[in-house]
Amino acid sequence: MKLNLRNPLAFIDLETTGIDVAKDRIVEICIIKVNVDNSEEVKTIRVNPTVPIPLETSLIHGIYDEDIKDAPTFKDIAKELAQFLEGADFAGFNSNRFDFPLLAEEFLRADCDFDFKKRKFVDVQTIFHKMEQRTLVAAYKFYCNAELENAHSALADTRATYEVLKAQVDRYENAEFKDKDGKVSTPVKNDINSLAEFSAHNNNVDFAGRIVYNEKGEETFNFGKYKGQTVESVFAKDQGYYGWMINNDFPLYTKKVLTNIKLRALNNKLF
């Protein structure tokens, strides 16, 4: 089947130096961009992370320091990637929690102002876990009736993710889903907006989940001593809290979100 697309859909898989979104770096990125007519453009790039790759990580994805010593840095390719991804929505496997947040960090470190706000994010793993609760290898076998060869190869994993999403839409398009409140719906549709909504883990404002929307749609802290309080109200009574977060080890994207909220509040003369 073909995906019903309003915008190009970029399937992305990253191989990295580790799993810390704020600190680790990309060593390989693979993108399969599916255009509105379902034609494909594939881009796979090895990246010099400028830091050593831990041996235990190299043993997983098979990329060692020697392999990427002459590769471009992310800053070298940031503008090329931004142009390639212009106007596209995003899809991946466990991507809302890892690939997209880490990619956002890399763009910010490279001083490339790539706008994630208007994109839709489809996490194939979330759809899979909600409907079947397993892993990518099992998902590929379950949905595509085939063994996934070269798992942890960026291209193999990205290709498998694309194939699994098409099979999920085909399998679940009219299937009922009951949520935790007992509400029954048919959320899996051949529509990226619907898939993005169903595969969303939460109501995060930033990728890391430090800030979330409350029931009124207000940005609210989701950690620490001000958990449950709106960001604007905290900044109004404790203006040093913004400086504390900016100067500590929070993801760059979280800091960008905080700065935007603060500037908006200042423009509105809220404090």
MOSUL-V326882 format. One record per pair of residues at least 24 apart in sequence whose C-alpha atoms are under 6 Angstrom apart, sorted by the first residue. I is the first residue (numbers start at 1). J is the second residue. Records with the same first field share a line. If there is no record, write none. Layout:
# MOSUL-V326882
I: J, J
This chain:
# MOSUL-V326882
4: 190, 191
5: 36
7: 36, 88
8: 34, 35, 36, 88
9: 33, 34, 88, 89, 90
10: 90, 91
11: 90, 91, 92
12: 92
13: 154, 158
17: 53
21: 102
22: 251
25: 49
30: 154, 155
47: 71, 72, 73
48: 72, 73
61: 152
75: 110
89: 119, 120
90: 121
91: 121, 122, 123
92: 123, 124
93: 123, 124, 125
94: 123, 125
95: 123
101: 207
105: 252
120: 196
121: 196
122: 195, 196, 199
123: 199
126: 199
127: 199
143: 167
206: 254
236: 271
